[in-house]
Amino acid sequence: MYLTTMNTHTPSARDIIGPSPLIAIENEAPPKLIVDPPLPEPLAQGRVFIQYRTENLRVLPVFGKGALDVSPRIGHIHITVDDAPWHFVNASGETIILVGLEPGLHKVLIELADPTHKVITSETVKFTLPDPKKSS
């Protein structure tokens, strides 16, 4: 077996991506949801790109009661735009992209949910979409 010494200035894979998804974690820490404001460049062009990340939960397209026992923990997000009576589900873990919104003030509710759609935590992002007619 070969052992390598890591450069102390280079973060390990575990430092960046977290524990291996191949080994169960005992006493998992509570999940966290971290949401950034929309990226300014696309927003100026009328498109909303919202980056987010999770801690202590992997976003995957796995649903149902049986998935509650998976470790490390898995889940997905619910996205509600402007207090709509409905939301959509995203299990990609990728940047949220919204297009076709009217210029003006908007808010997006992003909920971290378990595989049975029970909401664990949430964040709300508020932003103003510029009117492209007024910026010309």
C-alpha positions in Angstrom: 0.0 0.0 0.0 1.3 3.5 -0.9 0.6 6.4 1.4 1.0 9.9 0.1 1.5 13.1 2.1 -0.9 15.8 1.3 0.2 19.4 0.7 -1.0 21.2 3.8 -2.3 24.1 1.6 -4.5 21.9 -0.7 -7.9 20.9 0.8 -8.6 17.2 0.6 -11.5 15.8 -1.4 -13.4 15.3 1.9 -12.8 18.9 2.8 -14.5 20.0 -0.4 -17.2 17.4 -1.1 -17.8 16.0 2.4 -17.9 12.4 3.6 -18.0 9.5 1.2 -21.6 8.6 0.2 -20.5 5.0 0.4 -20.3 4.8 4.2 -23.1 5.5 6.6 -22.7 8.4 9.0 -23.7 8.0 12.6 -25.2 10.9 14.4 -25.5 13.1 11.2 -25.4 16.8 11.8 -28.6 18.6 10.8 -29.0 19.6 7.2 -28.3 23.1 6.1 -29.3 25.1 3.1 -27.1 27.9 1.8 -28.6 30.1 -1.0 -26.9 32.9 -2.8 -28.6 36.0 -4.3 -29.2 35.7 -8.1 -26.1 36.1 -10.3 -26.0 39.8 -11.4 -25.0 39.3 -15.1 -27.9 37.0 -16.1 -30.3 39.1 -13.9 -29.5 42.2 -15.9 -30.6 40.2 -19.0 -33.9 39.1 -17.5 -32.8 35.6 -16.4 -32.6 34.5 -12.8 -29.7 32.1 -11.9 -29.7 31.1 -8.2 -26.9 29.0 -6.8 -27.3 27.0 -3.7 -25.6 24.3 -1.8 -26.5 21.9 1.1 -24.5 20.6 4.0 -25.2 17.2 5.6 -27.7 16.3 2.9 -27.1 15.1 -0.7 -29.6 16.4 -3.3 -30.7 13.3 -5.4 -33.8 12.2 -7.3 -34.8 9.6 -4.7 -38.2 9.7 -3.1 -40.4 7.8 -0.7 -40.5 6.6 2.9 -37.8 4.0 2.4 -35.3 6.7 1.5 -35.5 8.3 4.9 -33.1 5.6 6.3 -30.4 6.3 3.7 -27.1 7.6 5.1 -25.6 10.0 4.3 -29.0 11.8 4.2 -30.6 12.6 0.9 -33.4 15.0 -0.2 -34.4 17.5 -2.8 -35.6 21.1 -3.0 -39.0 22.7 -3.6 -39.1 26.0 -5.4 -42.0 28.5 -5.1 -42.0 31.7 -7.1 -43.9 34.8 -5.9 -46.2 33.0 -3.4 -47.7 30.8 -6.1 -50.1 28.1 -4.8 -47.8 25.4 -6.2 -44.1 24.7 -6.3 -41.8 22.6 -8.4 -39.3 20.0 -7.3 -35.7 20.0 -8.2 -33.4 17.1 -7.4 -30.5 18.0 -9.7 -28.4 19.9 -7.2 -27.6 22.4 -10.0 -28.2 26.1 -10.2 -31.9 27.1 -10.3 -32.8 28.9 -13.5 -35.9 31.0 -13.9 -36.9 32.7 -17.1 -40.0 34.5 -18.3 -40.7 36.5 -15.2 -42.1 40.0 -15.6 -39.8 43.0 -14.7 -40.2 44.0 -11.0 -39.9 42.7 -7.5 -39.9 38.9 -7.0 -39.3 36.4 -4.3 -38.3 32.8 -4.5 -38.9 30.4 -1.7 -36.4 27.5 -1.7 -37.2 24.6 0.7 -34.9 21.7 1.5 -37.1 18.6 1.8 -36.6 15.0 2.8 -37.5 12.1 0.4 -41.2 12.3 1.6 -41.4 16.0 0.8 -41.3 17.1 4.4 -39.7 20.5 4.5 -36.5 20.6 6.7 -35.5 24.2 6.3 -35.9 27.0 3.8 -34.5 30.3 2.5 -36.2 33.1 0.6 -34.4 35.2 -2.0 -35.8 38.6 -3.0 -34.7 40.5 -6.1 -35.8 43.0 -8.7 -35.8 42.0 -12.3 -34.9 45.1 -14.4 -37.2 46.2 -17.2 -35.1 45.8 -20.4 -37.1 48.6 -22.1 -35.9 51.1 -19.4 -32.2 50.1 -19.6 -32.0 50.6 -23.4 
